[in-house]
């Protein structure tokens, strides 16, 4: 660096010193020289003396001996190599003082420095560039003053009161409806609000068949269609503030379909082996002026899948003979050929029993039955005669099933069926009834003051289980005898024989089956059906009655 360069530096420093002194004096209120006022720079001016002192220091600095320049070209020295923070030649991380303090306080941000060589540099943001300080434009319009806060205190800021909690209000209908059934239910309030709630109205879907009654907040009517329907409930808080607006919330109403509408009625396969109509009915007159009606209908559980009617019946009446035979059978739903087994059992047993009674056993049975009142030996003799008639009929039915199974390449279990067989005739002024019962269902002799149940239902280890007619029953004399009944009635209202599709729906338990009151109640439902000209058709229609959980085939025969 030559002499001229050092003098230029000194001059610059002196001028800067004079400027700083002038600025400081102006700020302090000291007199400074103005154009046309040289007196302000008199020798007595303390500012001038301070400036002169600074100039002298600057000249002394400029005249100081400069270090020798080893580079004859005059180019700047190369920068020293960087020293890493963990350089082993240092005692620790190197600290570098900043060249100058920032003019404004910077916003906090990511750490500065070269991130290209730092571990994990790709996972960090680059250092933010410092924002350039811009002087405000005096010509720019100033921001509009803020409106005073009406809640602010003149003494200073205050805390706002907390917002009140939002009340959670919901509504529910306290019952589900069912299509085509009268319905009445209340709207129930479910709320976290302690204040009472007043229900003003409820918007219902058009054509649903219900109306809203505000007096009791109830829904009333007969629903016309099934589904889940949203309801809009209008309400307000009954807290005395009449100016509070009406509010709205949603409730949901469930209308269940009529269960009967869910069942399908599919025809059975008419081309299948052993097919028979899905319904059957008969009406015949007896030799003593009474009538017998029977009806059988495929149950909903079978109709829904296009299954067969597994029930069957047989009525045998001969005007030349006094005996009337009624046989009812219920094929096992799990047996592939149950529809055939029930027909074979009912028809074979009735025909064989009729043949036995016509061959002399019938008259012998009448003689013994007439003399058996109070005579134990006569009673035993009457049952033994009935054993020959009814036991022989049951054995014939089993043989018919076994022969069909052998012919068709099946097993006797494929034809599994129950059998309820009853015979009736006049006995003087009264009536004589004999019966054989295997399986569930019921046979009953009904009189105005009593009922005689001619057997008991067979049950298994599980609900719905029963026994079926097979070789194990007819091969045991004691088993046959235990299932035979001989009964007399002086005032016979009716002899009723039915499968469990009817009995289970009207008699909830075996105890009910033995109760005369239960049978009289049942008879009050049946008797009006038999009064018309076509009781068989009426009875068949009645078998379509609705009983929840009871959808098996239904068969009933009535002598009255």
Secondary structure, DSSP 8 states (H G I E B T S, - for coil): --HHHHHHHHHHHHHHHHHHHHHHHHHHT----BTTBGGGG-TT-HHHHHHHHHHHHHHHHHHS-------TT-----------TT-TTSSS------SS--SS-----S--S--SSSTTGGGS-------------TTS---------TT-BTTB------------EEEEESS-EETTSEEEEEEEEEES--S-EEEEEEE--TTSSEEEETTTTEEEEE--S-EEEEEEEEEEE-SS-TTS--EEEEEEEEEE--HHHH-------TTSTT---SEEEEEEE-TTS-EEEEEEE--HHHHTTT----EEEEEEE-TTSS-EEEEEEEB-TTSTTHHHHHHHHHHHHHHHHHHHIIIIIHHHHHHHHHT-TT-HHHHHHHHHHHIIIIIHHHHHHHHHHHHHHHHHT--GGGG-B-EEEEEEEEETTEEEEEEEEESSSEEEEEETTEEEE-S-----SSTT------HHHHT-HHHHHHTEEEEEESSEEEEEEE-HHHHHHH--SHHHHT-HHHHHHHHHHHHGGGSSTTHHHHHHHHTT---TT--S-EEEEEE-
